[in-house]
Amino acid sequence: MISLALNGRYLDLTDDKYSESYGAVDNVSTSEAGTTLRAVTRTHIPTLSVAYKCIEEEKAFLDECDKASMLTASKWSEEDSGAELEWPCYMSGYSADLIVDGSSHRFYKVSFKLNDLEN
């Protein structure tokens, strides 16, 4: 199980489903003179896919995150002995579907992907 915060606000991932992937970027190009130009190689670039149920107040927060050009994500994992990963990112593929309209709260099934901003 993970704990996830966006811009310092913790998300209630009680019914969480997520997947992580890490990539690398290695840009190689050739100049007009035929020499090879190599950019700095970045490894361990995070991408996090999340789907869970939330109440309408948290959905409203996620609606705003979806419009933001940059977010700061913080992730803690029990499997990694509480190790923290923090990175600048943006949200993509956001969707929110109403699943329960109760007397006290509306519940939504939300899903989104957090992509590394510098990738």
Backbone atoms as SQL, in Angstrom:
CREATE TABLE atoms (id INTEGER PRIMARY KEY, chain TEXT, resi INTEGER, resn TEXT, atom TEXT, x REAL, y REAL, z REAL);
INSERT INTO atoms VALUES
  (1, 'A', 1, 'MET', 'N', 0.844, -1.187, 0.000),
  (2, 'A', 1, 'MET', 'CA', 0.000, 0.000, 0.000),
  (3, 'A', 1, 'MET', 'C', 0.883, 1.243, 0.000),
  (4, 'A', 2, 'ILE', 'N', 0.414, 2.269, -0.693),
  (5, 'A', 2, 'ILE', 'CA', 1.161, 3.519, -0.746),
  (6, 'A', 2, 'ILE', 'C', 0.351, 4.643, -0.107),
  (7, 'A', 3, 'SER', 'N', 1.043, 5.700, 0.240),
  (8, 'A', 3, 'SER', 'CA', 0.416, 6.963, 0.614),
  (9, 'A', 3, 'SER', 'C', 0.846, 7.953, -0.450),
  (10, 'A', 4, 'LEU', 'N', -0.110, 8.745, -0.924),
  (11, 'A', 4, 'LEU', 'CA', 0.165, 9.677, -2.012),
  (12, 'A', 4, 'LEU', 'C', -0.354, 11.053, -1.650),
  (13, 'A', 5, 'ALA', 'N', 0.463, 12.070, -1.908),
  (14, 'A', 5, 'ALA', 'CA', 0.068, 13.458, -1.695),
  (15, 'A', 5, 'ALA', 'C', 0.314, 14.228, -2.990),
  (16, 'A', 6, 'LEU', 'N', -0.615, 15.110, -3.336),
  (17, 'A', 6, 'LEU', 'CA', -0.451, 16.007, -4.471),
  (18, 'A', 6, 'LEU', 'C', -0.442, 17.425, -3.933),
  (19, 'A', 7, 'ASN', 'N', 0.613, 18.163, -4.226),
  (20, 'A', 7, 'ASN', 'CA', 0.789, 19.528, -3.719),
  (21, 'A', 7, 'ASN', 'C', 0.579, 19.601, -2.213),
  (22, 'A', 8, 'GLY', 'N', 1.050, 18.578, -1.502),
  (23, 'A', 8, 'GLY', 'CA', 0.990, 18.567, -0.046),
  (24, 'A', 8, 'GLY', 'C', -0.298, 18.040, 0.557),
  (25, 'A', 9, 'ARG', 'N', -1.294, 17.738, -0.258),
  (26, 'A', 9, 'ARG', 'CA', -2.568, 17.225, 0.255),
  (27, 'A', 9, 'ARG', 'C', -2.627, 15.709, 0.057),
  (28, 'A', 10, 'TYR', 'N', -2.830, 14.997, 1.150),
  (29, 'A', 10, 'TYR', 'CA', -2.896, 13.541, 1.098),
  (30, 'A', 10, 'TYR', 'C', -4.197, 13.087, 0.454),
  (31, 'A', 11, 'LEU', 'N', -4.098, 12.064, -0.381),
  (32, 'A', 11, 'LEU', 'CA', -5.278, 11.456, -0.989),
  (33, 'A', 11, 'LEU', 'C', -5.658, 10.226, -0.171),
  (34, 'A', 12, 'ASP', 'N', -6.946, 9.991, -0.027),
  (35, 'A', 12, 'ASP', 'CA', -7.442, 8.878, 0.765),
  (36, 'A', 12, 'ASP', 'C', -7.511, 7.622, -0.102),
  (37, 'A', 13, 'LEU', 'N', -6.405, 6.909, -0.193),
  (38, 'A', 13, 'LEU', 'CA', -6.321, 5.732, -1.055),
  (39, 'A', 13, 'LEU', 'C', -6.701, 4.457, -0.292),
  (40, 'A', 14, 'THR', 'N', -7.876, 4.453, 0.344),
  (41, 'A', 14, 'THR', 'CA', -8.282, 3.275, 1.106),
  (42, 'A', 14, 'THR', 'C', -8.648, 2.113, 0.195),
  (43, 'A', 15, 'ASP', 'N', -9.226, 2.390, -0.951),
  (44, 'A', 15, 'ASP', 'CA', -9.586, 1.358, -1.915),
  (45, 'A', 15, 'ASP', 'C', -8.703, 1.553, -3.143),
  (46, 'A', 16, 'ASP', 'N', -7.400, 1.460, -2.904),
  (47, 'A', 16, 'ASP', 'CA', -6.480, 1.884, -3.952),
  (48, 'A', 16, 'ASP', 'C', -6.112, 0.779, -4.923),
  (49, 'A', 17, 'LYS', 'N', -5.860, 1.224, -6.121),
  (50, 'A', 17, 'LYS', 'CA', -5.329, 0.378, -7.179),
  (51, 'A', 17, 'LYS', 'C', -4.351, 1.256, -7.936),
  (52, 'A', 18, 'TYR', 'N', -3.129, 0.815, -8.051),
  (53, 'A', 18, 'TYR', 'CA', -2.135, 1.650, -8.697),
  (54, 'A', 18, 'TYR', 'C', -1.077, 0.773, -9.352),
  (55, 'A', 19, 'SER', 'N', -0.396, 1.346, -10.287),
  (56, 'A', 19, 'SER', 'CA', 0.749, 0.675, -10.887),
  (57, 'A', 19, 'SER', 'C', 1.828, 1.715, -11.122),
  (58, 'A', 20, 'GLU', 'N', 3.060, 1.286, -10.962),
  (59, 'A', 20, 'GLU', 'CA', 4.191, 2.175, -11.145),
  (60, 'A', 20, 'GLU', 'C', 5.042, 1.670, -12.291),
  (61, 'A', 21, 'SER', 'N', 5.638, 2.583, -12.992),
  (62, 'A', 21, 'SER', 'CA', 6.637, 2.204, -13.987),
  (63, 'A', 21, 'SER', 'C', 7.725, 3.263, -13.972),
  (64, 'A', 22, 'TYR', 'N', 8.911, 2.853, -14.349),
  (65, 'A', 22, 'TYR', 'CA', 10.048, 3.758, -14.369),
  (66, 'A', 22, 'TYR', 'C', 10.730, 3.627, -15.724),
  (67, 'A', 23, 'GLY', 'N', 11.098, 4.756, -16.282),
  (68, 'A', 23, 'GLY', 'CA', 11.734, 4.746, -17.587),
  (69, 'A', 23, 'GLY', 'C', 13.061, 5.474, -17.549),
  (70, 'A', 24, 'ALA', 'N', 13.682, 5.563, -18.701),
  (71, 'A', 24, 'ALA', 'CA', 14.944, 6.276, -18.836),
  (72, 'A', 24, 'ALA', 'C', 14.893, 7.092, -20.119),
  (73, 'A', 25, 'VAL', 'N', 15.613, 8.194, -20.129),
  (74, 'A', 25, 'VAL', 'CA', 15.702, 9.041, -21.307),
  (75, 'A', 25, 'VAL', 'C', 17.170, 9.180, -21.657),
  (76, 'A', 26, 'ASP', 'N', 17.502, 8.926, -22.885),
  (77, 'A', 26, 'ASP', 'CA', 18.872, 9.059, -23.372),
  (78, 'A', 26, 'ASP', 'C', 18.785, 9.659, -24.765),
  (79, 'A', 27, 'ASN', 'N', 18.926, 10.952, -24.881),
  (80, 'A', 27, 'ASN', 'CA', 18.808, 11.630, -26.174),
  (81, 'A', 27, 'ASN', 'C', 20.157, 11.652, -26.891),
  (82, 'A', 28, 'VAL', 'N', 20.169, 11.111, -28.082),
  (83, 'A', 28, 'VAL', 'CA', 21.368, 11.131, -28.916),
  (84, 'A', 28, 'VAL', 'C', 20.981, 11.771, -30.240),
  (85, 'A', 29, 'SER', 'N', 21.766, 12.711, -30.682),
  (86, 'A', 29, 'SER', 'CA', 21.500, 13.344, -31.977),
  (87, 'A', 29, 'SER', 'C', 22.834, 13.589, -32.674),
  (88, 'A', 30, 'THR', 'N', 22.769, 13.977, -33.916),
  (89, 'A', 30, 'THR', 'CA', 23.974, 14.232, -34.701),
  (90, 'A', 30, 'THR', 'C', 23.962, 15.683, -35.151),
  (91, 'A', 31, 'SER', 'N', 25.100, 16.325, -35.010),
  (92, 'A', 31, 'SER', 'CA', 25.200, 17.724, -35.430),
  (93, 'A', 31, 'SER', 'C', 25.357, 17.775, -36.941),
  (94, 'A', 32, 'GLU', 'N', 25.314, 19.001, -37.493),
  (95, 'A', 32, 'GLU', 'CA', 25.493, 19.169, -38.943),
  (96, 'A', 32, 'GLU', 'C', 26.884, 18.732, -39.387),
  (97, 'A', 33, 'ALA', 'N', 27.843, 18.793, -38.478),
  (98, 'A', 33, 'ALA', 'CA', 29.211, 18.399, -38.815),
  (99, 'A', 33, 'ALA', 'C', 29.403, 16.886, -38.707),
  (100, 'A', 34, 'GLY', 'N', 28.376, 16.176, -38.295),
  (101, 'A', 34, 'GLY', 'CA', 28.456, 14.729, -38.205),
  (102, 'A', 34, 'GLY', 'C', 28.937, 14.196, -36.873),
  (103, 'A', 35, 'THR', 'N', 29.133, 15.082, -35.889),
  (104, 'A', 35, 'THR', 'CA', 29.549, 14.594, -34.577),
  (105, 'A', 35, 'THR', 'C', 28.321, 14.193, -33.766),
  (106, 'A', 36, 'THR', 'N', 28.515, 13.261, -32.878),
  (107, 'A', 36, 'THR', 'CA', 27.415, 12.764, -32.046),
  (108, 'A', 36, 'THR', 'C', 27.258, 13.654, -30.828),
  (109, 'A', 37, 'LEU', 'N', 26.055, 14.115, -30.588),
  (110, 'A', 37, 'LEU', 'CA', 25.738, 14.926, -29.417),
  (111, 'A', 37, 'LEU', 'C', 24.918, 14.068, -28.460),
  (112, 'A', 38, 'ARG', 'N', 25.329, 13.987, -27.230),
  (113, 'A', 38, 'ARG', 'CA', 24.610, 13.180, -26.257),
  (114, 'A', 38, 'ARG', 'C', 24.173, 14.076, -25.101),
  (115, 'A', 39, 'ALA', 'N', 22.886, 14.036, -24.802),
  (116, 'A', 39, 'ALA', 'CA', 22.346, 14.798, -23.674),
  (117, 'A', 39, 'ALA', 'C', 22.537, 13.987, -22.396),
  (118, 'A', 40, 'VAL', 'N', 22.275, 14.608, -21.290),
  (119, 'A', 40, 'VAL', 'CA', 22.365, 13.927, -20.009),
  (120, 'A', 40, 'VAL', 'C', 21.326, 12.804, -19.963),
  (121, 'A', 41, 'THR', 'N', 21.746, 11.650, -19.518),
  (122, 'A', 41, 'THR', 'CA', 20.842, 10.501, -19.403),
  (123, 'A', 41, 'THR', 'C', 20.141, 10.554, -18.059),
  (124, 'A', 42, 'ARG', 'N', 18.820, 10.419, -18.081),
  (125, 'A', 42, 'ARG', 'CA', 18.035, 10.356, -16.839),
  (126, 'A', 42, 'ARG', 'C', 17.463, 8.957, -16.726),
  (127, 'A', 43, 'THR', 'N', 17.561, 8.389, -15.542),
  (128, 'A', 43, 'THR', 'CA', 16.986, 7.072, -15.296),
  (129, 'A', 43, 'THR', 'C', 16.012, 7.163, -14.130),
  (130, 'A', 44, 'HIS', 'N', 15.243, 6.120, -13.945),
  (131, 'A', 44, 'HIS', 'CA', 14.291, 6.004, -12.838),
  (132, 'A', 44, 'HIS', 'C', 13.256, 7.139, -12.877),
  (133, 'A', 45, 'ILE', 'N', 12.709, 7.412, -14.060),
  (134, 'A', 45, 'ILE', 'CA', 11.705, 8.456, -14.240),
  (135, 'A', 45, 'ILE', 'C', 10.340, 7.858, -13.893),
  (136, 'A', 46, 'PRO', 'N', 9.662, 8.383, -12.893),
  (137, 'A', 46, 'PRO', 'CA', 8.422, 7.747, -12.424),
  (138, 'A', 46, 'PRO', 'C', 7.190, 8.084, -13.256),
  (139, 'A', 47, 'THR', 'N', 6.314, 7.108, -13.368),
  (140, 'A', 47, 'THR', 'CA', 4.957, 7.264, -13.878),
  (141, 'A', 47, 'THR', 'C', 4.068, 6.455, -12.953),
  (142, 'A', 48, 'LEU', 'N', 2.995, 7.032, -12.475),
  (143, 'A', 48, 'LEU', 'CA', 2.131, 6.360, -11.518),
  (144, 'A', 48, 'LEU', 'C', 0.694, 6.423, -12.006),
  (145, 'A', 49, 'SER', 'N', 0.062, 5.271, -12.157),
  (146, 'A', 49, 'SER', 'CA', -1.357, 5.188, -12.524),
  (147, 'A', 49, 'SER', 'C', -2.147, 4.858, -11.272),
  (148, 'A', 50, 'VAL', 'N', -3.231, 5.615, -11.027),
  (149, 'A', 50, 'VAL', 'CA', -4.008, 5.464, -9.802),
  (150, 'A', 50, 'VAL', 'C', -5.486, 5.385, -10.146),
  (151, 'A', 51, 'ALA', 'N', -6.212, 4.522, -9.442),
  (152, 'A', 51, 'ALA', 'CA', -7.672, 4.456, -9.540),
  (153, 'A', 51, 'ALA', 'C', -8.199, 4.138, -8.146),
  (154, 'A', 52, 'TYR', 'N', -9.167, 4.917, -7.672),
  (155, 'A', 52, 'TYR', 'CA', -9.738, 4.671, -6.347),
  (156, 'A', 52, 'TYR', 'C', -11.072, 5.381, -6.205),
  (157, 'A', 53, 'LYS', 'N', -11.765, 5.128, -5.096),
  (158, 'A', 53, 'LYS', 'CA', -13.043, 5.773, -4.795),
  (159, 'A', 53, 'LYS', 'C', -12.803, 6.933, -3.846),
  (160, 'A', 54, 'CYS', 'N', -13.517, 8.041, -4.084),
  (161, 'A', 54, 'CYS', 'CA', -13.357, 9.202, -3.219),
  (162, 'A', 54, 'CYS', 'C', -14.687, 9.931, -3.060),
  (163, 'A', 55, 'ILE', 'N', -14.708, 10.854, -2.096),
  (164, 'A', 55, 'ILE', 'CA', -15.909, 11.671, -1.885),
  (165, 'A', 55, 'ILE', 'C', -15.805, 12.934, -2.736),
  (166, 'A', 56, 'GLU', 'N', -16.899, 13.691, -2.795),
  (167, 'A', 56, 'GLU', 'CA', -16.971, 14.831, -3.707),
  (168, 'A', 56, 'GLU', 'C', -15.950, 15.928, -3.409),
  (169, 'A', 57, 'GLU', 'N', -15.565, 16.125, -2.130),
  (170, 'A', 57, 'GLU', 'CA', -14.573, 17.155, -1.813),
  (171, 'A', 57, 'GLU', 'C', -13.211, 16.802, -2.420),
  (172, 'A', 58, 'GLU', 'N', -12.847, 15.527, -2.344),
  (173, 'A', 58, 'GLU', 'CA', -11.573, 15.115, -2.923),
  (174, 'A', 58, 'GLU', 'C', -11.638, 15.149, -4.446),
  (175, 'A', 59, 'LYS', 'N', -12.789, 14.823, -5.010),
  (176, 'A', 59, 'LYS', 'CA', -12.968, 14.911, -6.465),
  (177, 'A', 59, 'LYS', 'C', -12.778, 16.353, -6.931),
  (178, 'A', 60, 'ALA', 'N', -13.312, 17.319, -6.182),
  (179, 'A', 60, 'ALA', 'CA', -13.155, 18.733, -6.539),
  (180, 'A', 60, 'ALA', 'C', -11.672, 19.124, -6.539),
  (181, 'A', 61, 'PHE', 'N', -10.914, 18.620, -5.564),
  (182, 'A', 61, 'PHE', 'CA', -9.473, 18.877, -5.520),
  (183, 'A', 61, 'PHE', 'C', -8.793, 18.273, -6.746),
  (184, 'A', 62, 'LEU', 'N', -9.157, 17.046, -7.097),
  (185, 'A', 62, 'LEU', 'CA', -8.564, 16.384, -8.263),
  (186, 'A', 62, 'LEU', 'C', -8.948, 17.093, -9.561),
  (187, 'A', 63, 'ASP', 'N', -10.168, 17.636, -9.619),
  (188, 'A', 63, 'ASP', 'CA', -10.577, 18.430, -10.788),
  (189, 'A', 63, 'ASP', 'C', -9.609, 19.592, -11.001),
  (190, 'A', 64, 'GLU', 'N', -9.225, 20.269, -9.917),
  (191, 'A', 64, 'GLU', 'CA', -8.285, 21.386, -9.999),
  (192, 'A', 64, 'GLU', 'C', -6.888, 20.900, -10.371),
  (193, 'A', 65, 'CYS', 'N', -6.480, 19.751, -9.837),
  (194, 'A', 65, 'CYS', 'CA', -5.162, 19.189, -10.179),
  (195, 'A', 65, 'CYS', 'C', -5.080, 18.879, -11.662),
  (196, 'A', 66, 'ASP', 'N', -6.191, 18.417, -12.228),
  (197, 'A', 66, 'ASP', 'CA', -6.210, 18.078, -13.651),
  (198, 'A', 66, 'ASP', 'C', -5.984, 19.309, -14.522),
  (199, 'A', 67, 'LYS', 'N', -6.369, 20.486, -14.032),
  (200, 'A', 67, 'LYS', 'CA', -6.203, 21.730, -14.789),
  (201, 'A', 67, 'LYS', 'C', -4.828, 22.364, -14.589),
  (202, 'A', 68, 'ALA', 'N', -4.106, 21.925, -13.555),
  (203, 'A', 68, 'ALA', 'CA', -2.807, 22.528, -13.220),
  (204, 'A', 68, 'ALA', 'C', -1.736, 22.107, -14.219),
  (205, 'A', 69, 'SER', 'N', -0.840, 23.017, -14.518),
  (206, 'A', 69, 'SER', 'CA', 0.249, 22.695, -15.443),
  (207, 'A', 69, 'SER', 'C', 1.369, 21.932, -14.753),
  (208, 'A', 70, 'MET', 'N', 1.452, 22.037, -13.422),
  (209, 'A', 70, 'MET', 'CA', 2.481, 21.315, -12.679),
  (210, 'A', 70, 'MET', 'C', 1.967, 20.952, -11.293),
  (211, 'A', 71, 'LEU', 'N', 2.278, 19.751, -10.864),
  (212, 'A', 71, 'LEU', 'CA', 1.965, 19.284, -9.520),
  (213, 'A', 71, 'LEU', 'C', 3.249, 18.764, -8.891),
  (214, 'A', 72, 'THR', 'N', 3.266, 18.714, -7.564),
  (215, 'A', 72, 'THR', 'CA', 4.341, 18.028, -6.857),
  (216, 'A', 72, 'THR', 'C', 3.722, 16.811, -6.204),
  (217, 'A', 73, 'ALA', 'N', 4.174, 15.635, -6.616),
  (218, 'A', 73, 'ALA', 'CA', 3.663, 14.388, -6.057),
  (219, 'A', 73, 'ALA', 'C', 4.655, 13.849, -5.041),
  (220, 'A', 74, 'SER', 'N', 4.136, 13.333, -3.934),
  (221, 'A', 74, 'SER', 'CA', 4.951, 12.684, -2.912),
  (222, 'A', 74, 'SER', 'C', 4.345, 11.317, -2.659),
  (223, 'A', 75, 'LYS', 'N', 5.178, 10.285, -2.690),
  (224, 'A', 75, 'LYS', 'CA', 4.693, 8.922, -2.517),
  (225, 'A', 75, 'LYS', 'C', 5.526, 8.232, -1.442),
  (226, 'A', 76, 'TRP', 'N', 4.825, 7.573, -0.526),
  (227, 'A', 76, 'TRP', 'CA', 5.468, 6.756, 0.488),
  (228, 'A', 76, 'TRP', 'C', 4.971, 5.340, 0.311),
  (229, 'A', 77, 'SER', 'N', 5.850, 4.384, 0.487),
  (230, 'A', 77, 'SER', 'CA', 5.476, 2.993, 0.286),
  (231, 'A', 77, 'SER', 'C', 5.910, 2.156, 1.475),
  (232, 'A', 78, 'GLU', 'N', 4.975, 1.353, 2.010),
  (233, 'A', 78, 'GLU', 'CA', 5.314, 0.443, 3.096),
  (234, 'A', 78, 'GLU', 'C', 6.275, -0.633, 2.608),
  (235, 'A', 79, 'GLU', 'N', 6.122, -1.053, 1.334),
  (236, 'A', 79, 'GLU', 'CA', 7.002, -2.080, 0.786),
  (237, 'A', 79, 'GLU', 'C', 8.445, -1.599, 0.701),
  (238, 'A', 80, 'ASP', 'N', 8.638, -0.301, 0.541),
  (239, 'A', 80, 'ASP', 'CA', 9.988, 0.270, 0.432),
  (240, 'A', 80, 'ASP', 'C', 10.471, 0.819, 1.760),
  (241, 'A', 81, 'SER', 'N', 9.967, 0.278, 2.862),
  (242, 'A', 81, 'SER', 'CA', 10.346, 0.698, 4.217),
  (243, 'A', 81, 'SER', 'C', 10.112, 2.180, 4.448),
  (244, 'A', 82, 'GLY', 'N', 9.031, 2.688, 3.911),
  (245, 'A', 82, 'GLY', 'CA', 8.677, 4.087, 4.129),
  (246, 'A', 82, 'GLY', 'C', 9.465, 5.064, 3.292),
  (247, 'A', 83, 'ALA', 'N', 10.159, 4.583, 2.266),
  (248, 'A', 83, 'ALA', 'CA', 10.948, 5.475, 1.415),
  (249, 'A', 83, 'ALA', 'C', 10.028, 6.455, 0.703),
  (250, 'A', 84, 'GLU', 'N', 10.480, 7.683, 0.587),
  (251, 'A', 84, 'GLU', 'CA', 9.685, 8.731, -0.046),
  (252, 'A', 84, 'GLU', 'C', 10.261, 9.070, -1.421),
  (253, 'A', 85, 'LEU', 'N', 9.357, 9.255, -2.358),
  (254, 'A', 85, 'LEU', 'CA', 9.718, 9.711, -3.699),
  (255, 'A', 85, 'LEU', 'C', 8.908, 10.968, -3.955),
  (256, 'A', 86, 'GLU', 'N', 9.591, 12.042, -4.331),
  (257, 'A', 86, 'GLU', 'CA', 8.891, 13.298, -4.626),
  (258, 'A', 86, 'GLU', 'C', 9.358, 13.764, -5.998),
  (259, 'A', 87, 'TRP', 'N', 8.401, 14.147, -6.846),
  (260, 'A', 87, 'TRP', 'CA', 8.783, 14.569, -8.185),
  (261, 'A', 87, 'TRP', 'C', 7.774, 15.551, -8.755),
  (262, 'A', 88, 'PRO', 'N', 8.249, 16.459, -9.652),
  (263, 'A', 88, 'PRO', 'CA', 7.335, 17.352, -10.368),
  (264, 'A', 88, 'PRO', 'C', 6.642, 16.555, -11.465),
  (265, 'A', 89, 'CYS', 'N', 5.340, 16.742, -11.610),
  (266, 'A', 89, 'CYS', 'CA', 4.597, 15.938, -12.573),
  (267, 'A', 89, 'CYS', 'C', 3.391, 16.710, -13.083),
  (268, 'A', 90, 'TYR', 'N', 2.686, 16.075, -14.007),
  (269, 'A', 90, 'TYR', 'CA', 1.405, 16.584, -14.466),
  (270, 'A', 90, 'TYR', 'C', 0.450, 15.410, -14.548),
  (271, 'A', 91, 'MET', 'N', -0.840, 15.708, -14.507),
  (272, 'A', 91, 'MET', 'CA', -1.868, 14.675, -14.514),
  (273, 'A', 91, 'MET', 'C', -2.386, 14.495, -15.934),
  (274, 'A', 92, 'SER', 'N', -2.603, 13.247, -16.330),
  (275, 'A', 92, 'SER', 'CA', -3.209, 12.962, -17.625),
  (276, 'A', 92, 'SER', 'C', -4.226, 11.844, -17.471),
  (277, 'A', 93, 'GLY', 'N', -5.132, 11.763, -18.430),
  (278, 'A', 93, 'GLY', 'CA', -6.116, 10.686, -18.437),
  (279, 'A', 93, 'GLY', 'C', -7.081, 10.705, -17.264),
  (280, 'A', 94, 'TYR', 'N', -7.330, 11.880, -16.709),
  (281, 'A', 94, 'TYR', 'CA', -8.206, 11.974, -15.525),
  (282, 'A', 94, 'TYR', 'C', -9.662, 11.695, -15.898),
  (283, 'A', 95, 'SER', 'N', -10.298, 10.855, -15.105),
  (284, 'A', 95, 'SER', 'CA', -11.743, 10.637, -15.262),
  (285, 'A', 95, 'SER', 'C', -12.358, 10.441, -13.886),
  (286, 'A', 96, 'ALA', 'N', -13.605, 10.857, -13.746),
  (287, 'A', 96, 'ALA', 'CA', -14.338, 10.715, -12.491),
  (288, 'A', 96, 'ALA', 'C', -15.772, 10.323, -12.821),
  (289, 'A', 97, 'ASP', 'N', -16.202, 9.187, -12.296),
  (290, 'A', 97, 'ASP', 'CA', -17.548, 8.687, -12.540),
  (291, 'A', 97, 'ASP', 'C', -18.295, 8.564, -11.223),
  (292, 'A', 98, 'LEU', 'N', -19.511, 9.103, -11.182),
  (293, 'A', 98, 'LEU', 'CA', -20.352, 8.997, -9.996),
  (294, 'A', 98, 'LEU', 'C', -20.781, 7.541, -9.836),
  (295, 'A', 99, 'ILE', 'N', -20.532, 6.973, -8.637),
  (296, 'A', 99, 'ILE', 'CA', -20.935, 5.583, -8.420),
  (297, 'A', 99, 'ILE', 'C', -22.013, 5.447, -7.353),
  (298, 'A', 100, 'VAL', 'N', -22.038, 6.353, -6.368),
  (299, 'A', 100, 'VAL', 'CA', -23.056, 6.310, -5.313),
  (300, 'A', 100, 'VAL', 'C', -23.469, 7.737, -4.996),
  (301, 'A', 101, 'ASP', 'N', -24.766, 7.974, -4.991),
  (302, 'A', 101, 'ASP', 'CA', -25.298, 9.277, -4.609),
  (303, 'A', 101, 'ASP', 'C', -26.112, 9.059, -3.344),
  (304, 'A', 102, 'GLY', 'N', -25.404, 9.083, -2.186),
  (305, 'A', 102, 'GLY', 'CA', -26.055, 8.807, -0.910),
  (306, 'A', 102, 'GLY', 'C', -26.629, 10.051, -0.279),
  (307, 'A', 103, 'SER', 'N', -27.231, 9.867, 0.881),
  (308, 'A', 103, 'SER', 'CA', -27.857, 10.984, 1.575),
  (309, 'A', 103, 'SER', 'C', -26.829, 11.949, 2.145),
  (310, 'A', 104, 'SER', 'N', -25.643, 11.446, 2.502),
  (311, 'A', 104, 'SER', 'CA', -24.650, 12.335, 3.101),
  (312, 'A', 104, 'SER', 'C', -23.488, 12.669, 2.163),
  (313, 'A', 105, 'HIS', 'N', -23.145, 11.772, 1.247),
  (314, 'A', 105, 'HIS', 'CA', -22.014, 12.010, 0.347),
  (315, 'A', 105, 'HIS', 'C', -22.280, 11.410, -1.023),
  (316, 'A', 106, 'ARG', 'N', -21.615, 11.988, -1.993),
  (317, 'A', 106, 'ARG', 'CA', -21.522, 11.374, -3.313),
  (318, 'A', 106, 'ARG', 'C', -20.154, 10.715, -3.395),
  (319, 'A', 107, 'PHE', 'N', -20.104, 9.516, -3.933),
  (320, 'A', 107, 'PHE', 'CA', -18.843, 8.812, -4.099),
  (321, 'A', 107, 'PHE', 'C', -18.529, 8.678, -5.585),
  (322, 'A', 108, 'TYR', 'N', -17.254, 8.865, -5.924),
  (323, 'A', 108, 'TYR', 'CA', -16.802, 8.826, -7.303),
  (324, 'A', 108, 'TYR', 'C', -15.684, 7.806, -7.458),
  (325, 'A', 109, 'LYS', 'N', -15.638, 7.185, -8.602),
  (326, 'A', 109, 'LYS', 'CA', -14.504, 6.343, -8.986),
  (327, 'A', 109, 'LYS', 'C', -13.639, 7.219, -9.876),
  (328, 'A', 110, 'VAL', 'N', -12.441, 7.532, -9.412),
  (329, 'A', 110, 'VAL', 'CA', -11.535, 8.394, -10.159),
  (330, 'A', 110, 'VAL', 'C', -10.323, 7.596, -10.627),
  (331, 'A', 111, 'SER', 'N', -9.778, 8.014, -11.742),
  (332, 'A', 111, 'SER', 'CA', -8.537, 7.410, -12.225),
  (333, 'A', 111, 'SER', 'C', -7.732, 8.481, -12.955),
  (334, 'A', 112, 'PHE', 'N', -6.430, 8.349, -12.881),
  (335, 'A', 112, 'PHE', 'CA', -5.539, 9.297, -13.536),
  (336, 'A', 112, 'PHE', 'C', -4.138, 8.725, -13.568),
  (337, 'A', 113, 'LYS', 'N', -3.293, 9.392, -14.328),
  (338, 'A', 113, 'LYS', 'CA', -1.880, 9.021, -14.411),
  (339, 'A', 113, 'LYS', 'C', -1.060, 10.242, -14.071),
  (340, 'A', 114, 'LEU', 'N', -0.021, 10.057, -13.272),
  (341, 'A', 114, 'LEU', 'CA', 0.936, 11.116, -12.965),
  (342, 'A', 114, 'LEU', 'C', 2.189, 10.872, -13.793),
  (343, 'A', 115, 'ASN', 'N', 2.528, 11.838, -14.632),
  (344, 'A', 115, 'ASN', 'CA', 3.679, 11.732, -15.534),
  (345, 'A', 115, 'ASN', 'C', 4.760, 12.712, -15.127),
  (346, 'A', 116, 'ASP', 'N', 5.981, 12.280, -15.228),
  (347, 'A', 116, 'ASP', 'CA', 7.121, 13.136, -14.896),
  (348, 'A', 116, 'ASP', 'C', 7.108, 14.386, -15.774),
  (349, 'A', 117, 'LEU', 'N', 7.234, 15.540, -15.167),
  (350, 'A', 117, 'LEU', 'CA', 7.154, 16.805, -15.891),
  (351, 'A', 117, 'LEU', 'C', 8.381, 17.033, -16.781),
  (352, 'A', 118, 'GLU', 'N', 9.531, 16.515, -16.376),
  (353, 'A', 118, 'GLU', 'CA', 10.761, 16.785, -17.094),
  (354, 'A', 118, 'GLU', 'C', 11.058, 15.758, -18.167),
  (355, 'A', 119, 'ASN', 'N', 10.180, 14.795, -18.358),
  (356, 'A', 119, 'ASN', 'CA', 10.427, 13.745, -19.339),
  (357, 'A', 119, 'ASN', 'C', 10.054, 14.214, -20.729);
